[in-house]
Amino acid sequence: MKEDFQVNLFKALAHPTRLKIIKRLWQGEQCVCHLNEDIEFSQANISQHLKILKEARIVSSNKKGLYQYYQIRNDKIKNMIELAEHIFSDEG
């Protein structure tokens, strides 16, 4: 069970669009309508990526009025991505 979670976590993080979404969410809670301003995909496409991130328990959401807002569930996700960036820069 724990290994399945880890595999799903890394699979979800291994897509460039999802990584952009996560980095955008570092700024705080956002709705899909704001996320697609910087990311070159349709709102429907971004929603599909958010669904994958939510299933992997990387993001959570709550509804406010007509809009669904997303946020990073755990700041340790940021630490993982920053660690990967440091590993890459150390290798460069």
KEMIRO-590474 format. One record per atom (N, C-alpha, C): residue in one letter; x, y, z; atom name. Coordinates in steps of 0.05 Angstrom, whole numbers, plus 5000, padded with zeros to 4 digits. Layout:
N
<rest: A; u: X; v: Y; w: Z; atom: CA>
...
END
This chain:
92
<rest: M; u: 5016; v: 4976; w: 5000; atom: N>
<rest: M; u: 5000; v: 5000; w: 5000; atom: CA>
<rest: M; u: 5017; v: 5025; w: 5000; atom: C>
<rest: K; u: 5038; v: 5026; w: 5017; atom: N>
<rest: K; u: 5055; v: 5049; w: 5019; atom: CA>
<rest: K; u: 5071; v: 5052; w: 4993; atom: C>
<rest: E; u: 5080; v: 5030; w: 4981; atom: N>
<rest: E; u: 5095; v: 5032; w: 4956; atom: CA>
<rest: E; u: 5077; v: 5041; w: 4933; atom: C>
<rest: D; u: 5052; v: 5033; w: 4933; atom: N>
<rest: D; u: 5033; v: 5042; w: 4913; atom: CA>
<rest: D; u: 5029; v: 5072; w: 4915; atom: C>
<rest: F; u: 5027; v: 5082; w: 4939; atom: N>
<rest: F; u: 5024; v: 5111; w: 4943; atom: CA>
<rest: F; u: 5049; v: 5126; w: 4932; atom: C>
<rest: Q; u: 5073; v: 5115; w: 4938; atom: N>
<rest: Q; u: 5097; v: 5128; w: 4929; atom: CA>
<rest: Q; u: 5099; v: 5127; w: 4899; atom: C>
<rest: V; u: 5092; v: 5105; w: 4886; atom: N>
<rest: V; u: 5093; v: 5103; w: 4857; atom: CA>
<rest: V; u: 5074; v: 5124; w: 4845; atom: C>
<rest: N; u: 5049; v: 5125; w: 4855; atom: N>
<rest: N; u: 5030; v: 5144; w: 4845; atom: CA>
<rest: N; u: 5038; v: 5173; w: 4849; atom: C>
<rest: L; u: 5051; v: 5179; w: 4871; atom: N>
<rest: L; u: 5061; v: 5205; w: 4877; atom: CA>
<rest: L; u: 5082; v: 5214; w: 4856; atom: C>
<rest: F; u: 5102; v: 5196; w: 4851; atom: N>
<rest: F; u: 5123; v: 5203; w: 4832; atom: CA>
<rest: F; u: 5112; v: 5203; w: 4803; atom: C>
<rest: K; u: 5093; v: 5186; w: 4796; atom: N>
<rest: K; u: 5081; v: 5187; w: 4770; atom: CA>
<rest: K; u: 5067; v: 5214; w: 4765; atom: C>
<rest: A; u: 5052; v: 5222; w: 4786; atom: N>
<rest: A; u: 5037; v: 5248; w: 4783; atom: CA>
<rest: A; u: 5056; v: 5271; w: 4780; atom: C>
<rest: L; u: 5079; v: 5270; w: 4794; atom: N>
<rest: L; u: 5098; v: 5292; w: 4792; atom: CA>
<rest: L; u: 5114; v: 5292; w: 4766; atom: C>
<rest: A; u: 5114; v: 5270; w: 4752; atom: N>
<rest: A; u: 5132; v: 5266; w: 4729; atom: CA>
<rest: A; u: 5121; v: 5277; w: 4703; atom: C>
<rest: H; u: 5103; v: 5296; w: 4704; atom: N>
<rest: H; u: 5092; v: 5308; w: 4679; atom: CA>
<rest: H; u: 5097; v: 5338; w: 4680; atom: C>
<rest: P; u: 5108; v: 5350; w: 4659; atom: N>
<rest: P; u: 5114; v: 5378; w: 4659; atom: CA>
<rest: P; u: 5091; v: 5397; w: 4665; atom: C>
<rest: T; u: 5068; v: 5391; w: 4655; atom: N>
<rest: T; u: 5045; v: 5408; w: 4661; atom: CA>
<rest: T; u: 5037; v: 5407; w: 4690; atom: C>
<rest: R; u: 5037; v: 5383; w: 4702; atom: N>
<rest: R; u: 5030; v: 5381; w: 4730; atom: CA>
<rest: R; u: 5051; v: 5394; w: 4747; atom: C>
<rest: L; u: 5076; v: 5393; w: 4739; atom: N>
<rest: L; u: 5097; v: 5407; w: 4754; atom: CA>
<rest: L; u: 5093; v: 5437; w: 4753; atom: C>
<rest: K; u: 5085; v: 5447; w: 4730; atom: N>
<rest: K; u: 5079; v: 5476; w: 4728; atom: CA>
<rest: K; u: 5056; v: 5483; w: 4746; atom: C>
<rest: I; u: 5035; v: 5467; w: 4746; atom: N>
<rest: I; u: 5012; v: 5472; w: 4763; atom: CA>
<rest: I; u: 5020; v: 5473; w: 4793; atom: C>
<rest: I; u: 5036; v: 5454; w: 4801; atom: N>
<rest: I; u: 5045; v: 5453; w: 4829; atom: CA>
<rest: I; u: 5061; v: 5478; w: 4836; atom: C>
<rest: K; u: 5079; v: 5486; w: 4818; atom: N>
<rest: K; u: 5095; v: 5510; w: 4824; atom: CA>
<rest: K; u: 5077; v: 5535; w: 4825; atom: C>
<rest: R; u: 5057; v: 5535; w: 4809; atom: N>
<rest: R; u: 5038; v: 5557; w: 4810; atom: CA>
<rest: R; u: 5023; v: 5558; w: 4836; atom: C>
<rest: L; u: 5017; v: 5534; w: 4847; atom: N>
<rest: L; u: 5002; v: 5532; w: 4872; atom: CA>
<rest: L; u: 5020; v: 5539; w: 4896; atom: C>
<rest: W; u: 5046; v: 5542; w: 4893; atom: N>
<rest: W; u: 5064; v: 5550; w: 4914; atom: CA>
<rest: W; u: 5055; v: 5578; w: 4924; atom: C>
<rest: Q; u: 5044; v: 5594; w: 4906; atom: N>
<rest: Q; u: 5036; v: 5621; w: 4912; atom: CA>
<rest: Q; u: 5011; v: 5621; w: 4929; atom: C>
<rest: G; u: 4998; v: 5599; w: 4931; atom: N>
<rest: G; u: 4973; v: 5597; w: 4947; atom: CA>
<rest: G; u: 4951; v: 5585; w: 4931; atom: C>
<rest: E; u: 4928; v: 5583; w: 4944; atom: N>
<rest: E; u: 4904; v: 5571; w: 4932; atom: CA>
<rest: E; u: 4896; v: 5586; w: 4906; atom: C>
<rest: Q; u: 4889; v: 5570; w: 4886; atom: N>
<rest: Q; u: 4881; v: 5581; w: 4860; atom: CA>
<rest: Q; u: 4858; v: 5565; w: 4848; atom: C>
<rest: C; u: 4842; v: 5578; w: 4832; atom: N>
<rest: C; u: 4821; v: 5564; w: 4817; atom: CA>
<rest: C; u: 4832; v: 5558; w: 4789; atom: C>
<rest: V; u: 4819; v: 5539; w: 4776; atom: N>
<rest: V; u: 4828; v: 5531; w: 4749; atom: CA>
<rest: V; u: 4828; v: 5555; w: 4730; atom: C>
<rest: C; u: 4809; v: 5573; w: 4734; atom: N>
<rest: C; u: 4807; v: 5596; w: 4716; atom: CA>
<rest: C; u: 4832; v: 5613; w: 4718; atom: C>
<rest: H; u: 4846; v: 5614; w: 4740; atom: N>
<rest: H; u: 4871; v: 5629; w: 4743; atom: CA>
<rest: H; u: 4895; v: 5612; w: 4735; atom: C>
<rest: L; u: 4894; v: 5586; w: 4739; atom: N>
<rest: L; u: 4917; v: 5569; w: 4732; atom: CA>
<rest: L; u: 4922; v: 5569; w: 4702; atom: C>
<rest: N; u: 4901; v: 5570; w: 4686; atom: N>
<rest: N; u: 4905; v: 5568; w: 4658; atom: CA>
<rest: N; u: 4915; v: 5594; w: 4645; atom: C>
<rest: E; u: 4919; v: 5615; w: 4661; atom: N>
<rest: E; u: 4930; v: 5640; w: 4651; atom: CA>
<rest: E; u: 4959; v: 5637; w: 4643; atom: C>
<rest: D; u: 4974; v: 5622; w: 4658; atom: N>
<rest: D; u: 5003; v: 5618; w: 4653; atom: CA>
<rest: D; u: 5009; v: 5592; w: 4638; atom: C>
<rest: I; u: 4991; v: 5573; w: 4639; atom: N>
<rest: I; u: 4996; v: 5547; w: 4628; atom: CA>
<rest: I; u: 4980; v: 5545; w: 4602; atom: C>
<rest: E; u: 4994; v: 5537; w: 4581; atom: N>
<rest: E; u: 4982; v: 5539; w: 4554; atom: CA>
<rest: E; u: 4962; v: 5517; w: 4547; atom: C>
<rest: F; u: 4946; v: 5509; w: 4565; atom: N>
<rest: F; u: 4926; v: 5489; w: 4560; atom: CA>
<rest: F; u: 4898; v: 5498; w: 4567; atom: C>
<rest: S; u: 4878; v: 5484; w: 4557; atom: N>
<rest: S; u: 4851; v: 5492; w: 4563; atom: CA>
<rest: S; u: 4844; v: 5486; w: 4592; atom: C>
<rest: Q; u: 4823; v: 5498; w: 4601; atom: N>
<rest: Q; u: 4814; v: 5494; w: 4628; atom: CA>
<rest: Q; u: 4807; v: 5464; w: 4633; atom: C>
<rest: A; u: 4796; v: 5451; w: 4613; atom: N>
<rest: A; u: 4789; v: 5423; w: 4615; atom: CA>
<rest: A; u: 4814; v: 5406; w: 4618; atom: C>
<rest: N; u: 4834; v: 5412; w: 4603; atom: N>
<rest: N; u: 4860; v: 5397; w: 4605; atom: CA>
<rest: N; u: 4872; v: 5401; w: 4632; atom: C>
<rest: I; u: 4873; v: 5425; w: 4642; atom: N>
<rest: I; u: 4884; v: 5430; w: 4668; atom: CA>
<rest: I; u: 4868; v: 5416; w: 4690; atom: C>
<rest: S; u: 4842; v: 5415; w: 4686; atom: N>
<rest: S; u: 4825; v: 5401; w: 4706; atom: CA>
<rest: S; u: 4832; v: 5371; w: 4707; atom: C>
<rest: Q; u: 4838; v: 5360; w: 4684; atom: N>
<rest: Q; u: 4846; v: 5332; w: 4683; atom: CA>
<rest: Q; u: 4873; v: 5327; w: 4698; atom: C>
<rest: H; u: 4891; v: 5346; w: 4695; atom: N>
<rest: H; u: 4917; v: 5344; w: 4709; atom: CA>
<rest: H; u: 4912; v: 5347; w: 4739; atom: C>
<rest: L; u: 4895; v: 5366; w: 4746; atom: N>
<rest: L; u: 4889; v: 5370; w: 4775; atom: CA>
<rest: L; u: 4875; v: 5345; w: 4787; atom: C>
<rest: K; u: 4859; v: 5332; w: 4771; atom: N>
<rest: K; u: 4847; v: 5307; w: 4781; atom: CA>
<rest: K; u: 4868; v: 5286; w: 4788; atom: C>
<rest: I; u: 4888; v: 5284; w: 4771; atom: N>
<rest: I; u: 4910; v: 5265; w: 4776; atom: CA>
<rest: I; u: 4925; v: 5273; w: 4801; atom: C>
<rest: L; u: 4931; v: 5299; w: 4804; atom: N>
<rest: L; u: 4945; v: 5309; w: 4827; atom: CA>
<rest: L; u: 4929; v: 5304; w: 4853; atom: C>
<rest: K; u: 4903; v: 5307; w: 4851; atom: N>
<rest: K; u: 4885; v: 5303; w: 4874; atom: CA>
<rest: K; u: 4885; v: 5273; w: 4881; atom: C>
<rest: E; u: 4883; v: 5256; w: 4861; atom: N>
<rest: E; u: 4882; v: 5227; w: 4867; atom: CA>
<rest: E; u: 4908; v: 5218; w: 4879; atom: C>
<rest: A; u: 4930; v: 5231; w: 4872; atom: N>
<rest: A; u: 4957; v: 5225; w: 4884; atom: CA>
<rest: A; u: 4960; v: 5238; w: 4911; atom: C>
<rest: R; u: 4940; v: 5252; w: 4921; atom: N>
<rest: R; u: 4940; v: 5267; w: 4946; atom: CA>
<rest: R; u: 4962; v: 5288; w: 4948; atom: C>
<rest: I; u: 4968; v: 5300; w: 4925; atom: N>
<rest: I; u: 4987; v: 5322; w: 4924; atom: CA>
<rest: I; u: 4972; v: 5349; w: 4928; atom: C>
<rest: V; u: 4949; v: 5351; w: 4917; atom: N>
<rest: V; u: 4932; v: 5375; w: 4921; atom: CA>
<rest: V; u: 4905; v: 5368; w: 4933; atom: C>
<rest: S; u: 4893; v: 5387; w: 4944; atom: N>
<rest: S; u: 4866; v: 5384; w: 4954; atom: CA>
<rest: S; u: 4849; v: 5408; w: 4943; atom: C>
<rest: S; u: 4824; v: 5406; w: 4945; atom: N>
<rest: S; u: 4807; v: 5427; w: 4934; atom: CA>
<rest: S; u: 4783; v: 5433; w: 4952; atom: C>
<rest: N; u: 4772; v: 5456; w: 4948; atom: N>
<rest: N; u: 4747; v: 5463; w: 4961; atom: CA>
<rest: N; u: 4731; v: 5481; w: 4943; atom: C>
<rest: K; u: 4705; v: 5480; w: 4945; atom: N>
<rest: K; u: 4688; v: 5496; w: 4928; atom: CA>
<rest: K; u: 4680; v: 5522; w: 4941; atom: C>
<rest: K; u: 4683; v: 5543; w: 4926; atom: N>
<rest: K; u: 4674; v: 5570; w: 4936; atom: CA>
<rest: K; u: 4657; v: 5581; w: 4914; atom: C>
<rest: G; u: 4631; v: 5582; w: 4919; atom: N>
<rest: G; u: 4612; v: 5592; w: 4899; atom: CA>
<rest: G; u: 4612; v: 5573; w: 4876; atom: C>
<rest: L; u: 4617; v: 5583; w: 4852; atom: N>
<rest: L; u: 4617; v: 5567; w: 4828; atom: CA>
<rest: L; u: 4644; v: 5554; w: 4821; atom: C>
<rest: Y; u: 4664; v: 5562; w: 4836; atom: N>
<rest: Y; u: 4692; v: 5554; w: 4829; atom: CA>
<rest: Y; u: 4704; v: 5534; w: 4849; atom: C>
<rest: Q; u: 4720; v: 5517; w: 4838; atom: N>
<rest: Q; u: 4735; v: 5497; w: 4853; atom: CA>
<rest: Q; u: 4764; v: 5509; w: 4857; atom: C>
<rest: Y; u: 4773; v: 5511; w: 4881; atom: N>
<rest: Y; u: 4799; v: 5522; w: 4888; atom: CA>
<rest: Y; u: 4817; v: 5499; w: 4897; atom: C>
<rest: Y; u: 4842; v: 5500; w: 4887; atom: N>
<rest: Y; u: 4862; v: 5479; w: 4893; atom: CA>
<rest: Y; u: 4885; v: 5491; w: 4909; atom: C>
<rest: Q; u: 4897; v: 5474; w: 4926; atom: N>
<rest: Q; u: 4920; v: 5481; w: 4941; atom: CA>
<rest: Q; u: 4937; v: 5456; w: 4945; atom: C>
<rest: I; u: 4963; v: 5460; w: 4951; atom: N>
<rest: I; u: 4981; v: 5438; w: 4957; atom: CA>
<rest: I; u: 4974; v: 5428; w: 4985; atom: C>
<rest: R; u: 4971; v: 5402; w: 4987; atom: N>
<rest: R; u: 4963; v: 5390; w: 5013; atom: CA>
<rest: R; u: 4984; v: 5391; w: 5034; atom: C>
<rest: N; u: 5010; v: 5388; w: 5025; atom: N>
<rest: N; u: 5031; v: 5386; w: 5045; atom: CA>
<rest: N; u: 5056; v: 5400; w: 5033; atom: C>
<rest: D; u: 5068; v: 5418; w: 5049; atom: N>
<rest: D; u: 5091; v: 5433; w: 5040; atom: CA>
<rest: D; u: 5115; v: 5415; w: 5034; atom: C>
<rest: K; u: 5114; v: 5390; w: 5044; atom: N>
<rest: K; u: 5137; v: 5372; w: 5038; atom: CA>
<rest: K; u: 5139; v: 5366; w: 5008; atom: C>
<rest: I; u: 5117; v: 5370; w: 4993; atom: N>
<rest: I; u: 5117; v: 5367; w: 4964; atom: CA>
<rest: I; u: 5136; v: 5388; w: 4953; atom: C>
<rest: K; u: 5135; v: 5413; w: 4963; atom: N>
<rest: K; u: 5153; v: 5434; w: 4954; atom: CA>
<rest: K; u: 5182; v: 5426; w: 4960; atom: C>
<rest: N; u: 5187; v: 5414; w: 4983; atom: N>
<rest: N; u: 5213; v: 5406; w: 4991; atom: CA>
<rest: N; u: 5224; v: 5385; w: 4971; atom: C>
<rest: M; u: 5207; v: 5366; w: 4963; atom: N>
<rest: M; u: 5215; v: 5345; w: 4944; atom: CA>
<rest: M; u: 5224; v: 5358; w: 4917; atom: C>
<rest: I; u: 5208; v: 5377; w: 4908; atom: N>
<rest: I; u: 5214; v: 5389; w: 4882; atom: CA>
<rest: I; u: 5240; v: 5406; w: 4884; atom: C>
<rest: E; u: 5242; v: 5421; w: 4906; atom: N>
<rest: E; u: 5266; v: 5437; w: 4910; atom: CA>
<rest: E; u: 5291; v: 5419; w: 4913; atom: C>
<rest: L; u: 5288; v: 5396; w: 4926; atom: N>
<rest: L; u: 5310; v: 5377; w: 4928; atom: CA>
<rest: L; u: 5319; v: 5367; w: 4901; atom: C>
<rest: A; u: 5299; v: 5361; w: 4884; atom: N>
<rest: A; u: 5305; v: 5351; w: 4857; atom: CA>
<rest: A; u: 5320; v: 5373; w: 4841; atom: C>
<rest: E; u: 5311; v: 5399; w: 4845; atom: N>
<rest: E; u: 5325; v: 5421; w: 4831; atom: CA>
<rest: E; u: 5353; v: 5424; w: 4841; atom: C>
<rest: H; u: 5358; v: 5420; w: 4867; atom: N>
<rest: H; u: 5385; v: 5422; w: 4878; atom: CA>
<rest: H; u: 5403; v: 5400; w: 4868; atom: C>
<rest: I; u: 5392; v: 5376; w: 4867; atom: N>
<rest: I; u: 5407; v: 5353; w: 4856; atom: CA>
<rest: I; u: 5416; v: 5359; w: 4828; atom: C>
<rest: F; u: 5397; v: 5369; w: 4811; atom: N>
<rest: F; u: 5403; v: 5376; w: 4784; atom: CA>
<rest: F; u: 5425; v: 5397; w: 4782; atom: C>
<rest: S; u: 5423; v: 5418; w: 4798; atom: N>
<rest: S; u: 5442; v: 5440; w: 4797; atom: CA>
<rest: S; u: 5469; v: 5431; w: 4807; atom: C>
<rest: D; u: 5470; v: 5412; w: 4826; atom: N>
<rest: D; u: 5495; v: 5401; w: 4836; atom: CA>
<rest: D; u: 5509; v: 5384; w: 4815; atom: C>
<rest: E; u: 5493; v: 5371; w: 4797; atom: N>
<rest: E; u: 5504; v: 5354; w: 4777; atom: CA>
<rest: E; u: 5514; v: 5370; w: 4753; atom: C>
<rest: G; u: 5502; v: 5394; w: 4749; atom: N>
<rest: G; u: 5508; v: 5411; w: 4725; atom: CA>
<rest: G; u: 5536; v: 5419; w: 4723; atom: C>
END
